[in-house]
Amino acid sequence: MLSGNAQQNAGAGASSASVLLRVRTRNFMARGPDISCFSTFPAEEEYLFPPLTFFKPCSGQREKVNYDGTEFTIVEVTPNFPS
């Protein structure tokens, strides 16, 4: 389920085919630096990833969520850094 802020933010730019990425990491080394303090939405966590980072889907499973008449597909991904 989407949090209140995620619902509000996602709805702002929603199109007929909207996708949200749920980024899963094992530890802090698998994330970039935390930039939440610079966010317009301080209740959300935001991280930077290096250029050319590839987000690999964890599985073929997709979650569908409807919010305010718009359907969102949520895809769980893991970051893979360039070597």
MARMI-907929 format. One record per residue (C-alpha): x, y, z; residue in one letter; residue number from 0. Coordinates in Angstrom, 3 decimals, m for minus. Layout:
residues N
<r x="X" y="Y" z="Z" aa="A" i="NUM"/>
...
This chain:
residues 83
<r x="0.000" y="0.000" z="0.000" aa="M" i="0"/>
<r x="1.195" y="3.517" z="m0.701" aa="L" i="1"/>
<r x="1.874" y="5.921" z="2.154" aa="S" i="2"/>
<r x="m0.037" y="9.202" z="2.217" aa="G" i="3"/>
<r x="2.848" y="11.228" z="0.788" aa="N" i="4"/>
<r x="3.607" y="8.613" z="m1.867" aa="A" i="5"/>
<r x="m0.047" y="8.644" z="m2.929" aa="Q" i="6"/>
<r x="m0.083" y="12.413" z="m3.140" aa="Q" i="7"/>
<r x="3.228" y="12.630" z="m5.044" aa="N" i="8"/>
<r x="2.419" y="9.770" z="m7.392" aa="A" i="9"/>
<r x="m0.939" y="11.281" z="m8.254" aa="G" i="10"/>
<r x="0.671" y="14.579" z="m9.254" aa="A" i="11"/>
<r x="2.373" y="13.114" z="m12.326" aa="G" i="12"/>
<r x="0.121" y="10.145" z="m12.988" aa="A" i="13"/>
<r x="m0.480" y="8.962" z="m16.515" aa="S" i="14"/>
<r x="m2.485" y="6.029" z="m17.833" aa="S" i="15"/>
<r x="0.551" y="3.716" z="m17.377" aa="A" i="16"/>
<r x="2.253" y="4.724" z="m14.121" aa="S" i="17"/>
<r x="5.036" y="2.656" z="m12.504" aa="V" i="18"/>
<r x="6.454" y="3.053" z="m8.995" aa="L" i="19"/>
<r x="9.773" y="1.419" z="m8.085" aa="L" i="20"/>
<r x="10.144" y="m0.110" z="m4.616" aa="R" i="21"/>
<r x="13.927" y="m0.202" z="m4.130" aa="V" i="22"/>
<r x="15.167" y="m3.012" z="m1.852" aa="R" i="23"/>
<r x="18.707" y="m2.994" z="m0.488" aa="T" i="24"/>
<r x="20.470" y="m5.372" z="1.904" aa="R" i="25"/>
<r x="22.506" y="m2.725" z="3.727" aa="N" i="26"/>
<r x="23.649" y="0.893" z="3.608" aa="F" i="27"/>
<r x="26.494" y="0.028" z="1.213" aa="M" i="28"/>
<r x="23.925" y="m0.898" z="m1.444" aa="A" i="29"/>
<r x="22.448" y="2.622" z="m1.341" aa="R" i="30"/>
<r x="23.845" y="5.951" z="m2.309" aa="G" i="31"/>
<r x="24.039" y="8.879" z="0.094" aa="P" i="32"/>
<r x="20.880" y="9.890" z="1.939" aa="D" i="33"/>
<r x="19.606" y="13.232" z="0.597" aa="I" i="34"/>
<r x="16.305" y="13.277" z="2.515" aa="S" i="35"/>
<r x="17.277" y="16.515" z="4.227" aa="C" i="36"/>
<r x="17.090" y="18.274" z="0.823" aa="F" i="37"/>
<r x="13.733" y="16.760" z="m0.142" aa="S" i="38"/>
<r x="10.548" y="18.683" z="m0.739" aa="T" i="39"/>
<r x="8.842" y="15.768" z="1.014" aa="F" i="40"/>
<r x="10.798" y="15.278" z="4.270" aa="P" i="41"/>
<r x="8.710" y="12.271" z="5.361" aa="A" i="42"/>
<r x="10.123" y="10.272" z="2.444" aa="E" i="43"/>
<r x="13.571" y="8.717" z="2.187" aa="E" i="44"/>
<r x="15.631" y="9.751" z="m0.842" aa="E" i="45"/>
<r x="19.007" y="8.428" z="m1.974" aa="Y" i="46"/>
<r x="21.384" y="9.168" z="m4.820" aa="L" i="47"/>
<r x="22.792" y="6.373" z="m6.955" aa="F" i="48"/>
<r x="25.908" y="6.549" z="m9.149" aa="P" i="49"/>
<r x="25.476" y="7.130" z="m12.886" aa="P" i="50"/>
<r x="24.695" y="3.967" z="m14.882" aa="L" i="51"/>
<r x="23.138" y="2.200" z="m11.884" aa="T" i="52"/>
<r x="20.836" y="m0.536" z="m13.164" aa="F" i="53"/>
<r x="17.679" y="m1.404" z="m11.227" aa="F" i="54"/>
<r x="17.014" y="m5.124" z="m11.633" aa="K" i="55"/>
<r x="13.502" y="m6.445" z="m10.932" aa="P" i="56"/>
<r x="13.529" y="m8.840" z="m7.957" aa="C" i="57"/>
<r x="10.911" y="m11.114" z="m9.492" aa="S" i="58"/>
<r x="8.267" y="m11.152" z="m12.173" aa="G" i="59"/>
<r x="5.644" y="m10.307" z="m9.562" aa="Q" i="60"/>
<r x="3.932" y="m6.937" z="m9.878" aa="R" i="61"/>
<r x="1.588" y="m5.236" z="m7.446" aa="E" i="62"/>
<r x="m1.311" y="m3.149" z="m8.750" aa="K" i="63"/>
<r x="m2.686" y="m0.271" z="m6.688" aa="V" i="64"/>
<r x="m5.522" y="2.080" z="m7.542" aa="N" i="65"/>
<r x="m5.436" y="5.607" z="m6.198" aa="Y" i="66"/>
<r x="m7.933" y="8.279" z="m7.072" aa="D" i="67"/>
<r x="m8.952" y="6.498" z="m10.282" aa="G" i="68"/>
<r x="m5.386" y="5.898" z="m11.502" aa="T" i="69"/>
<r x="m3.776" y="2.467" z="m11.583" aa="E" i="70"/>
<r x="m0.136" y="2.155" z="m10.508" aa="F" i="71"/>
<r x="2.098" y="m0.851" z="m11.042" aa="T" i="72"/>
<r x="4.620" y="m1.316" z="m8.216" aa="I" i="73"/>
<r x="7.802" y="m3.153" z="m9.194" aa="V" i="74"/>
<r x="10.309" y="m4.278" z="m6.539" aa="E" i="75"/>
<r x="13.898" y="m3.724" z="m7.716" aa="V" i="76"/>
<r x="17.477" y="m4.006" z="m6.437" aa="T" i="77"/>
<r x="20.250" y="m1.617" z="m7.536" aa="P" i="78"/>
<r x="23.266" y="m2.982" z="m9.415" aa="N" i="79"/>
<r x="26.214" y="m0.612" z="m9.539" aa="F" i="80"/>
<r x="28.493" y="m0.294" z="m12.566" aa="P" i="81"/>
<r x="31.918" y="m1.884" z="m12.168" aa="S" i="82"/>
